[in-house]
């Protein structure tokens, strides 16, 4: 399989290594300093860049009929436009706030726990996410996905980074050097506390998941998530 890497920072280099180990070929390593030449030769593109570049990167892929996997966060106000373009071009697209296989299982666990706790009003939900200091957006896309999973299965309506109201989930976003990503969901009452937590030890999990997703999407049409890739119900 021929892969275009859109974004060639630390994550891009880990993705490249794993893709090569799995027998794939890299046909484009896109940075802000080079063009999209070669994208048309790719079977699939993996996009891990920065928020300001993501929409252009994804659009280029869809316009060239190249399936695209995007793990860039911080651009989702434009998500509906990408969905529209994908549908117009009859393309294939996966966005994931986190491609780690373990995190996507954690997402499911989070939703299941939210359903179980939804009628226990004595428990207040809050979250904590910790990332490296180079991460540009806060809260993380993963934390937002976790909050959405709770909101869809409870009486909470939104999230906040501070001064959370009764129907808002407080997300404490911390930036600490050399932390790949740690996410915790807390249910606290006067009597006890329940916590679920996922800790990433390196970028390997994110990279592997994106390559697995790129292998899965070949030959498909539509807008998918990692739930589809992993067949999580």
PyMOL commands that set and color helices and strands:
alter all, ss='L'
color gray80, all
select helices_A, chain A and resi 10-21+39-41+51-63+76-89+101-117+141-151+204-217+226-230
alter helices_A, ss='H'
color red, helices_A
select strands_A, chain A and resi 2-6+25-30+44-47+67-70+92-95+124-131+158-160+168-175+181-188+193-200+222-224
alter strands_A, ss='S'
color yellow, strands_A
deselect
rebuild
show_as cartoon
